[in-house]
Amino acid sequence: MLRMLHNLQPGMLLLLIWLCHFMEDQKVQAGNCWLQQGKNGRCQVLYVPGMSREECCRSGRLGTSWTEEDVPNSTLFRWMIFNGGAPNCIPCKETCDNVDCGPGKRCKMNRRSKPRCVCAPDCSNVTWKGPVCGSDGKTYKDECALLKSKCKVHLDLEVQYQGKCKKTCRDVLCPGSSTCVVDQTNNAYCVTCNRICPEQRSPDQFLCGNDGIIYASACHLRRATCLLGRSIGVAYQGKCISKYCLLGTSVSFVSWEHRSVLFPGNIGQYCILGTSVSIVSWEHRSVLYPGNIGQYCILGTSVSIVSWEHRSVLYPGNIGQYCILGTSVSIVSWEHRSVLSPGNIGQYCILGTSVSIVSWEHRSVLSPGNIGQYCILGTLVSFVSWEHRSVLSPGNIGQYCILGTSVSIVSWEHRSVLSPGNIGQYCILGTSVSIVSWEHRSVLSPGNIGQYCFLGTLVSIVSWEHRSALSPGNIGQYWYCLLGTSVSIVSWEHRSVLYPGNICQYCLMGTSVSIVSWEHRSVLSPVNIGQYCLLGTSVSIVSWEHRSVLYPGYICQYCILGTSVSIVSWEHRSVLYPGNIGQYCILGTSVSIVSWEHRSVLSPGNIGQYCILGTSVSIVSWEHRSVLSPGNIGQYCILGTLVSFVSWEHRSVLSPGNIGQYCIL
């Protein structure tokens, strides 16, 4: 028995001594004071035993109650533990007279005629009547609504700035000496660097920063961000995980919600380890998920161990979806399917609800948690957001891709990034400068001069020699702006630009379509849609719903015409209508049979593409032609010298030009 007592923790021992003392049959004198009266009418939470009613109720605190029975401590114990409180409970306050509820609250009688403290902030001194942004990052309809929320939920809630919460510091006027900063989630906050943050009231306030440092609250993190001068960002709620996994000689911190991929450049950052942490050696590295921590990752119905050179990540949304194996990559989800192989590394494939853009040398994965980050693509940088995903390759440098809610458009020689903090300033691209607004962002560089860039709420369509701008006020007033030697017709709703480089493209004009070649320019409106517009030396028939353009560069493509199909080759042009669908159309020197539901075109230039035949699929390469029907779907078809696996519902084609691009599985 003595050994058992010796092994007890000191706190447990004290508790036993107190209970033994409490259970002694000592009489309590002068009644008992309680902190609250429960819904069952009994007094709960003993405050002070042996106290008179006058002493108990002297504080004026609402909820304090009193019982007059002189009972043994053992009886009080049974009441509290087994009976839900003490009977014959007498509340100190029966009305709201002389009740002090504290700041921002007032006493009010409830439906059961009991006094209760309710939130009632004093809004008489509020001068700003519009919306305000709170320190919790939420927009409130006015300051009074924020004060009510402060009373009910967030005691440390304050007004950050007037107006709705913004994603950038543009147009944010911070009060006093505070400074606007943008965190990793692209939310703008007003921070006073030398501000004293309130003491922590709950363990739930802890935040783990992306720098691996534990912050006591969001206030402490914003202050550190302000002092640092750049975004730190939140890795996850709570303290940073104290465990770790060893990768090389670095330490990686991990949470399930904030998963990412480790590669040599970001070793020491973090990696995904289910909801726990596994120790990973350099020699025996693998990918983990909650069911098999430290073991292996299941790929479909097989098991894949992943090497350092060909690494990937599994998470609940796409478990069994992808994993890089050997020297080739098959990454497939049913909704967002694609295949990566060494030949097309640097392309992209959509995985679950995330985007992976991978180069063979600098491979990485974007997941919802780190969308808006980046992955290195060949020797270029591609920034991707889920809503507006795009890829930069050497061929389209100077184009654009949208980064979260910011824009980074980079030329290799003069690379730079715009972040929310310096939006509205400039970014150097090639030898040209583009001023960019947050809402309407784009960039001009020498490579894509003649494209466009939105400025504030204006539209600036600029060529280097002949730059001009359309604004909402004069939209529809004049119909052109000079672009090199070309003319662009622009409406505010459907704006686009033609320039010599992309002549024969199109631009939407109000509710009409303008398809223009430099030699034979014309405009189609809803009235004469379905007629024609001259394009180079060829004719394109266009419907409003399904508009497209044919020109010599991509003749043998197709354009959907109302409810008919126009499939045209330059030498042997013809048109299929619903009446003669299923007949034929001559393309170059080959014949393609087309069904109305599944229309397509074969020509010598795109042999190896596909053409859907009735309810079967014909996927043909010039050298190795074959046909798949519903019976043998899921088998294979020979394409050039490659093999493409095709399902009936989700059919697609590989051709020599896009070999290694994608194949639907």
C-alpha positions in Angstrom: 0.0 0.0 0.0 2.8 2.3 0.9 4.5 1.5 -2.5 1.2 2.5 -4.3 1.1 5.8 -2.5 4.7 6.4 -3.3 4.0 5.9 -7.0 1.2 8.4 -7.1 1.7 11.8 -8.7 1.9 14.7 -6.1 -1.2 16.3 -7.6 -3.3 13.1 -7.4 -2.2 12.6 -3.8 -3.3 16.1 -2.8 -6.7 15.5 -4.5 -7.2 12.3 -2.4 -6.3 14.1 0.8 -8.8 16.9 0.0 -11.6 14.5 -0.8 -11.0 12.5 2.4 -11.1 15.8 4.3 -14.2 16.9 2.4 -16.0 13.6 3.1 -15.6 14.0 6.9 -19.0 14.7 8.5 -18.3 18.3 9.4 -21.3 20.6 9.6 -21.3 23.7 7.5 -22.5 26.8 9.2 -24.4 29.8 7.9 -25.2 28.3 4.4 -23.2 28.0 1.2 -22.4 30.4 -1.6 -22.6 29.2 -5.3 -21.4 30.8 -8.5 -24.5 29.9 -10.7 -27.9 28.4 -10.8 -28.4 25.6 -13.4 -31.3 25.1 -15.7 -32.5 22.4 -13.4 -33.0 25.1 -10.7 -30.2 23.7 -8.5 -27.1 25.6 -7.3 -23.9 24.6 -9.0 -20.2 25.4 -8.7 -19.6 25.8 -5.0 -17.9 29.1 -4.3 -17.5 29.4 -0.5 -19.0 27.1 2.1 -20.1 28.5 5.5 -21.1 32.0 4.2 -24.1 34.1 5.0 -26.5 35.3 2.3 -25.5 38.9 2.8 -21.8 38.1 2.3 -22.5 35.8 -0.6 -24.6 38.4 -2.5 -22.5 41.4 -1.7 -20.5 41.2 -5.0 -23.6 42.0 -7.1 -22.5 39.4 -9.6 -25.3 38.0 -11.7 -25.7 34.3 -11.3 -24.5 34.0 -7.7 -26.8 31.9 -5.6 -27.1 30.8 -2.0 -28.4 27.8 0.0 -29.2 28.0 3.7 -29.0 24.3 4.7 -26.3 23.3 7.2 -25.2 20.0 5.8 -22.1 17.8 6.1 -19.4 18.1 3.5 -20.2 14.6 2.3 -23.7 15.7 1.4 -22.4 18.7 -0.5 -20.1 16.3 -2.4 -23.0 14.0 -3.3 -25.1 16.9 -4.5 -22.4 18.2 -6.8 -21.3 14.9 -8.2 -24.5 12.9 -8.4 -27.5 15.2 -8.1 -26.7 18.0 -10.5 -26.3 20.6 -7.7 -27.8 21.6 -4.4 -31.6 21.9 -3.9 -33.5 24.9 -2.6 -31.3 27.3 -4.6 -31.9 31.0 -3.9 -30.5 33.4 -6.5 -29.0 36.6 -5.2 -30.6 38.7 -8.0 -34.3 38.3 -8.9 -34.3 41.5 -11.0 -31.9 43.6 -12.9 -31.6 46.2 -10.1 -28.0 47.1 -9.3 -26.6 44.3 -11.7 -23.2 45.1 -13.2 -22.7 43.1 -16.4 -19.4 44.7 -17.4 -18.5 46.8 -20.5 -20.6 46.2 -23.6 -23.3 44.3 -21.8 -26.5 45.1 -20.0 -28.9 43.2 -17.8 -32.2 42.0 -19.3 -35.1 39.8 -18.0 -35.4 36.6 -20.1 -38.7 34.8 -21.0 -38.6 32.9 -17.7 -38.4 36.3 -15.8 -34.8 35.7 -14.9 -32.2 38.4 -15.1 -29.5 37.8 -17.8 -26.5 39.7 -19.1 -26.8 40.2 -22.9 -24.4 41.9 -25.4 -25.4 45.5 -26.0 -22.4 47.5 -27.1 -22.6 51.3 -27.0 -22.6 52.4 -30.6 -23.4 56.0 -30.0 -19.8 57.1 -30.6 -19.5 55.2 -33.9 -19.1 57.7 -36.7 -18.3 55.4 -39.7 -21.5 53.8 -40.9 -20.1 51.6 -43.6 -18.5 48.1 -43.4 -15.3 47.5 -41.4 -12.6 44.8 -41.5 -12.0 43.1 -38.2 -8.7 41.8 -36.8 -10.1 38.3 -37.4 -10.0 38.9 -41.2 -13.8 39.0 -41.5 -15.9 41.9 -43.0 -18.7 43.2 -40.7 -21.6 45.3 -42.0 -20.6 48.1 -39.5 -18.6 48.7 -36.4 -21.6 48.0 -34.2 -21.9 44.5 -35.6 -18.2 43.9 -34.9 -18.7 45.1 -31.3 -21.5 42.6 -30.8 -19.3 39.8 -32.1 -16.5 40.9 -29.8 -18.8 40.6 -26.9 -20.1 37.2 -27.8 -17.1 35.4 -29.2 -13.8 37.3 -29.6 -12.9 39.4 -26.7 -9.8 40.7 -28.4 -11.6 41.5 -31.7 -10.8 45.1 -33.0 -11.4 47.2 -36.1 -8.5 47.0 -38.4 -9.6 49.4 -41.1 -12.7 50.9 -42.6 -14.2 49.2 -45.6 -14.4 45.5 -46.6 -11.5 43.2 -45.9 -9.2 43.2 -48.9 -6.7 40.9 -50.5 -4.1 43.6 -51.1 -2.9 46.7 -49.3 -4.1 48.9 -52.2 -6.7 51.4 -51.0 -6.2 50.2 -47.3 -5.9 53.2 -45.0 -4.5 51.9 -41.7 -5.2 54.1 -38.6 -2.5 55.8 -36.7 1.0 54.5 -37.2 0.0 51.0 -38.2 1.3 49.5 -41.4 -0.6 47.3 -43.9 0.9 43.8 -44.6 -0.4 40.9 -46.5 -0.1 37.4 -45.1 0.4 34.1 -46.9 -3.4 33.7 -47.5 -3.4 37.1 -49.3 -5.4 38.9 -46.6 -4.5 42.5 -45.8 -4.0 43.4 -42.1 -3.0 46.6 -40.3 -0.2 46.0 -38.0 1.7 48.1 -35.5 5.2 46.7 -35.3 5.7 47.8 -31.7 2.2 46.9 -30.6 1.9 44.9 -27.4 -0.3 42.0 -28.2 -2.9 40.8 -25.5 -2.0 37.9 -23.3 -3.0 34.5 -24.6 -6.3 33.3 -23.3 -6.6 29.9 -24.9 -4.3 27.2 -26.2 -6.3 27.4 -29.4 -4.7 30.7 -30.2 -1.3 29.2 -30.9 -0.2 29.3 -34.6 2.7 27.5 -36.3 4.4 29.9 -38.8 5.9 28.8 -42.1 9.2 29.6 -40.5 8.7 26.8 -38.0 8.3 29.3 -35.1 5.4 29.0 -32.6 3.4 32.3 -32.3 1.1 32.9 -29.3 -1.7 34.4 -31.4 -2.5 35.9 -34.8 -1.5 39.3 -33.4 2.0 38.1 -32.5 2.4 36.6 -36.0 1.3 39.9 -37.7 3.8 41.8 -35.5 6.6 39.5 -36.5 5.5 39.9 -40.2 5.6 43.6 -39.8 9.1 43.6 -38.3 10.4 41.1 -40.9 8.9 43.2 -43.8 7.6 40.2 -45.7 4.9 37.5 -45.3 5.6 34.7 -42.9 2.2 32.9 -43.2 0.5 30.2 -41.1 1.5 26.6 -41.6 -1.3 25.3 -39.4 -3.3 26.0 -36.2 -1.7 25.1 -32.9 1.9 24.7 -31.8 4.5 23.5 -34.4 4.7 19.7 -34.2 7.6 18.9 -31.9 8.4 15.7 -33.6 10.3 15.6 -36.9 11.3 13.5 -39.8 14.9 13.3 -40.9 15.6 14.0 -44.5 19.3 14.1 -45.3 20.6 16.2 -42.4 17.6 18.6 -42.2 14.4 18.6 -40.2 11.0 18.7 -41.8 7.8 19.7 -39.8 4.6 18.1 -41.0 0.9 18.5 -40.6 -1.8 16.7 -42.6 -3.7 19.8 -43.5 -0.7 21.6 -44.9 1.0 19.1 -47.0 3.6 19.6 -49.6 6.6 18.0 -51.3 10.2 18.1 -50.3 12.9 18.4 -52.9 16.5 19.5 -52.4 15.7 23.2 -52.7 13.2 23.2 -49.8 14.7 20.6 -47.6 14.1 21.7 -44.0 10.6 22.9 -45.0 7.9 20.4 -44.5 6.6 17.1 -45.8 3.4 15.1 -45.5 3.1 12.5 -42.8 -0.6 11.7 -42.4 -1.7 13.1 -39.1 1.5 12.0 -37.3 5.2 12.1 -37.9 7.5 9.4 -39.2 11.3 9.3 -39.1 12.5 8.9 -42.6 16.1 8.0 -43.4 17.8 9.2 -46.5 18.3 5.6 -47.8 14.8 4.4 -47.1 12.5 7.2 -48.1 8.8 6.7 -48.9 5.4 8.4 -48.8 3.1 7.9 -45.9 -0.6 8.2 -45.2 -2.5 7.7 -41.9 -3.2 4.0 -42.4 0.4 2.9 -43.0 2.7 5.4 -41.4 6.3 4.4 -42.0 5.4 1.7 -44.4 4.4 2.2 -48.0 1.9 4.0 -50.2 -0.8 2.1 -52.1 -1.1 2.9 -55.8 -4.4 1.5 -57.2 -4.3 -2.1 -56.0 -0.5 -2.4 -56.0 2.2 -1.0 -53.8 4.7 1.6 -54.9 7.8 2.5 -53.0 9.0 5.9 -54.1 12.6 6.9 -54.6 14.1 10.3 -53.9 14.5 10.9 -57.7 10.9 10.1 -58.5 8.9 11.3 -55.5 5.2 12.1 -55.2 2.6 12.7 -52.5 -0.6 10.9 -51.6 -3.4 12.6 -49.7 -7.0 11.5 -48.9 -8.5 13.0 -52.0 -6.3 11.2 -54.4 -5.0 8.2 -52.5 -4.2 5.5 -55.0 -4.3 8.1 -57.7 -0.7 8.9 -58.5 2.8 8.1 -57.5 6.0 8.4 -59.6 7.6 5.1 -60.3 10.8 4.1 -62.0 11.7 6.5 -64.7 8.2 7.2 -66.1 5.2 8.8 -64.5 1.6 7.7 -64.7 -0.5 10.2 -62.8 -4.1 9.6 -63.2 -7.3 10.8 -61.5 -10.7 10.0 -63.0 -12.0 13.6 -63.0 -8.8 15.3 -63.9 -6.8 12.8 -65.8 -3.4 13.1 -67.5 -0.1 11.2 -67.9 3.4 12.4 -67.3 6.4 10.6 -69.0 9.9 11.8 -69.4 9.0 13.0 -72.9 6.4 15.5 -71.8 7.8 16.4 -68.4 7.3 20.1 -68.0 3.7 19.9 -69.1 1.0 19.6 -66.5 -1.6 17.3 -65.2 -4.5 18.0 -62.8 -4.6 15.8 -59.8 -7.8 15.6 -57.7 -8.4 19.2 -56.8 -4.8 20.3 -57.1 -2.5 21.1 -59.9 0.9 19.5 -60.4 3.2 21.1 -62.9 6.4 19.2 -63.1 9.7 19.5 -64.8 11.9 16.4 -64.8 14.9 18.3 -63.3 12.9 20.4 -60.9 9.8 18.5 -60.0 7.3 19.5 -57.4 3.6 19.2 -56.6 1.0 21.9 -55.8 -1.8 20.9 -53.5 -4.8 23.0 -52.2 -2.7 24.0 -49.2 0.1 25.6 -51.1 -1.7 26.7 -54.3 -0.3 30.0 -55.3 3.2 28.8 -54.5 5.3 27.7 -57.5 7.0 24.9 -59.1 10.0 25.1 -61.4 9.3 24.1 -65.0 12.4 23.3 -67.0 14.3 26.5 -66.5 11.2 28.6 -66.2 8.8 29.4 -63.4 5.1 28.7 -63.6 2.8 30.2 -61.0 -0.6 28.5 -60.7 -3.9 29.1 -59.0 -6.7 26.6 -59.0 -9.3 28.8 -60.6 -6.9 30.3 -63.2 -4.3 27.7 -63.9 -1.8 28.1 -66.6 1.7 27.0 -67.6 4.7 28.9 -68.8 7.0 27.1 -71.2 9.8 28.5 -73.3 7.4 28.9 -76.2 5.0 31.1 -74.3 7.3 33.2 -72.2 5.9 36.7 -71.8 2.4 35.3 -71.6 0.8 35.2 -68.2 -0.4 32.9 -65.5 -2.4 33.9 -62.4 -0.8 33.4 -59.0 -3.4 32.9 -56.3 -4.8 36.4 -56.3 -1.6 38.0 -57.5 0.2 38.0 -60.8 3.7 37.0 -61.5 4.7 37.3 -65.2 8.3 36.6 -65.7 10.7 36.8 -68.6 13.8 34.8 -68.1 16.2 37.7 -68.6 14.3 40.2 -66.4 12.4 38.1 -64.0 10.4 39.7 -61.2 7.3 39.0 -59.2 4.4 41.3 -58.2 3.1 40.7 -54.7 0.0 42.3 -53.1 2.3 44.7 -51.3 3.7 46.3 -54.5 0.7 45.8 -56.8 0.1 49.0 -58.7 3.8 49.5 -59.0 5.7 47.8 -61.8 7.3 44.7 -62.9 10.1 44.7 -65.4 9.6 42.4 -68.4 12.0 42.3 -71.2 12.6 46.0 -71.9 9.1 47.2 -71.3 7.3 48.3 -68.1 3.7 47.5 -67.3 1.7 49.1 -64.5 -0.6 46.5 -63.1 -3.8 46.8 -61.0 -4.9 44.1 -58.7 -8.3 43.6 -60.2 -7.4 43.6 -63.8 -3.9 42.3 -64.0 -1.8 41.4 -67.0 1.6 42.3 -68.4 3.2 43.5 -71.6 6.6 42.3 -72.6 8.4 42.6 -76.0 7.4 39.1 -76.8 3.7 39.8 -76.4 3.6 43.5 -77.2 0.2 44.2 -78.7 -1.5 42.1 -76.1 -3.2 44.0 -73.4 -2.9 45.0 -69.8 -5.7 46.2 -67.6 -5.1 49.3 -65.6 -7.3 50.2 -62.6 -10.8 50.1 -64.0 -9.4 51.1 -67.4 -8.4 49.0 -70.4 -5.1 49.7 -71.8 -4.5 48.0 -75.1 -1.0 49.0 -76.1 1.5 48.4 -78.8 4.9 49.8 -78.2 4.7 52.3 -81.1 1.0 53.1 -80.9 -0.3 52.9 -77.3 -3.8 54.0 -76.3 -6.5 53.2 -73.8 -10.2 52.7 -73.6 -12.0 53.6 -70.4 -15.6 52.8 -69.3 -16.7 56.3 -70.0 -15.7 56.2 -73.7 -16.3 52.6 -74.4 -18.5 52.4 -77.5 -17.5 55.9 -78.4 -14.6 55.1 -80.6 -14.1 51.7 -82.1 -10.4 51.3 -82.5 -7.1 51.6 -80.9 -3.8 51.4 -82.7 -1.9 48.1 -82.3 1.2 48.1 -84.4 -0.5 48.2 -87.8 -3.7 46.4 -86.8 -7.1 47.4 -85.6 -8.9 46.1 -82.5 -12.6 46.5 -81.8 -13.3 46.3 -78.1 -16.4 46.2 -75.9 -16.1 46.5 -72.2 -17.8 43.2 -71.3 -16.1 41.1 -74.0 -12.7 42.7 -74.5 -9.9 41.2 -76.5 -7.3 42.3 -78.9 -6.1 41.6 -82.4 -2.6 42.4 -83.5 -0.5 41.2 -86.4 0.9 38.3 -84.5 -2.5 36.8 -83.8 -4.5 38.1 -86.8 -7.2 35.6 -87.7 -7.9 35.1 -84.1 -11.0 36.8 -82.8 -12.3 39.4 -80.4 -15.8 39.6 -78.8 -17.6 42.8 -79.4 -20.6 43.6 -77.2 -22.9 40.7 -78.2 -21.3 40.2 -81.6 -18.2 38.5 -82.9 -15.5 40.2 -84.8 -13.2 37.8 -86.7 -10.8 39.8 -88.7 -7.9 39.2 -91.1 -5.8 42.1 -92.1 -6.6 41.8 -95.7 -10.3 40.9 -95.4 -11.6 42.3 -92.2 -15.3 42.2 -91.3 -17.6 42.0 -88.3 -20.4 39.6 -87.5 -23.3 40.7 -85.4 -26.2 38.6 -83.9 -28.3 39.5 -86.9 -26.0 38.1 -89.5 -24.4 35.4 -87.4 -24.3 32.2 -89.4 -23.5 34.0 -92.5 -19.8 34.5 -93.2 -16.8 36.5 -92.4 -13.7 36.7 -94.7 -10.6 35.2 -93.2 -7.4 35.3 -95.1 -8.5 33.6 -98.4 -10.9 31.1 -96.7 -14.4 31.2 -95.3 -15.5 30.4 -91.8 -19.1 29.9 -90.9 -19.7 30.8 -87.3 -22.7 30.4 -84.9 -23.0 32.6 -81.8 -23.1 29.7 -79.3 -20.3 27.7 -80.9 -18.0 30.3 -82.4 -14.6 29.4 -84.0 -12.4 30.4 -86.8 -10.7 28.7 -89.7 -7.7 30.1 -91.4 -4.9 28.6 -93.5 -2.7 28.0 -90.5 -5.2 25.7 -88.9 -7.3 24.6 -91.8 -8.5 21.0 -91.3 -9.5 21.9 -87.8 -13.2 22.5 -87.3 -15.8 25.1 -86.3 -19.3 24.3 -85.0 -22.0 25.9 -87.1 -25.3 26.4 -85.3 -26.4 22.8 -85.1 -24.3 21.7 -88.0 -20.6 21.1 -88.4 -18.3 22.7 -90.9 -15.2 20.6 -91.5 -13.0 22.1 -94.2 -9.7 21.2 -95.8 -8.0 23.7 -98.0 -8.0 21.5 -101.1 -11.2 19.5 -100.5 -13.5 21.7 -98.5 -17.0 20.6 -97.6 -19.7 21.0 -95.0 -21.7 18.4 -93.0 -25.2 19.2 -91.9 -27.5 17.1 -89.6 -29.1 15.6 -92.7 -26.0 14.1 -94.1 -24.1 13.4 -90.9 -22.6 10.0 -91.0 -21.9 10.4 -94.7 -18.4 11.6 -95.4 -16.2 14.6 -95.7 -13.0 14.7 -97.8 -9.9 15.9 -96.0 -6.7 16.1 -97.8 -6.3 12.6 -99.3 -8.1 10.7 -96.6 -11.8 10.1 -95.7 -13.3 10.6 -92.3 -16.7 9.2 -91.4 -18.3 11.4 -88.8 -21.3 10.9 -86.5 -23.3 13.9 -85.3 -22.7 13.3 -81.6 -19.0 12.6 -81.9 -17.6 14.7 -84.7 -14.0 15.1 -85.6 -11.7 15.3 -88.6 -8.7 13.3 -89.9 -6.3 14.8 -92.4 -2.7 13.9 -93.3 -1.5 16.6 -91.0 -3.2 15.3 -88.0 -3.4 11.5 -88.8 -3.0 9.8 -85.5 -5.6 12.1 -84.1 -9.0 10.5 -83.8 -12.4 10.3 -85.4 -15.5 8.8 -83.5 -17.5 6.4 -85.7 -21.1 5.9 -84.7 -20.8 4.2 -81.4 -17.2 3.1 -81.9 -13.9 4.8 -81.8 -11.4 4.9 -84.6 -8.0 6.0 -83.5 -5.7 5.8 -86.5 -2.0 6.3 -87.1 -0.8 6.4 -90.7 1.6 3.6 -90.2 -0.3 1.5 -87.6 -4.0 2.0 -88.1 -6.6 0.2 -86.0 -10.1 0.6 -84.7 -11.5 0.2 -81.2 -15.2 -0.7 -80.7 -17.2 -0.8 -77.4 -16.3 -4.5 -77.1 -12.6 -4.1 -76.9 -12.5 -0.6 -75.3 -9.9 -0.5 -72.5 -7.6 -2.6 -74.6 -5.2 -0.6 -76.8 -4.7 1.1 -80.0 -1.4 1.6 -81.8 -0.5 5.2 -82.3 2.7 6.0 -84.1 5.0 3.7 -82.2 3.3 4.3 -78.9 0.3 2.6 -77.2 -2.7 4.6 -75.8 -5.2 3.1 -73.4 -8.7 4.4 -73.9 -11.9 4.1 -71.9 -15.2 4.4 -73.8 -16.6 7.2 -71.6 -13.4 9.2 -71.6 -11.7 8.7 -74.9 -8.8 10.7 -76.2 -5.8 10.3 -78.5 -2.1 10.6 -78.6 -0.4 11.7 -81.8 3.3 12.0 -82.7 3.0 15.7 -82.0 1.6 15.4 -78.5 3.1 12.0 -77.7 3.6 12.0 -74.0 1.1 14.7 -73.4 -2.0 12.9 -72.2 -4.0 9.8 -72.3 -7.3 9.2 -70.5 -7.3 6.2 -68.2 
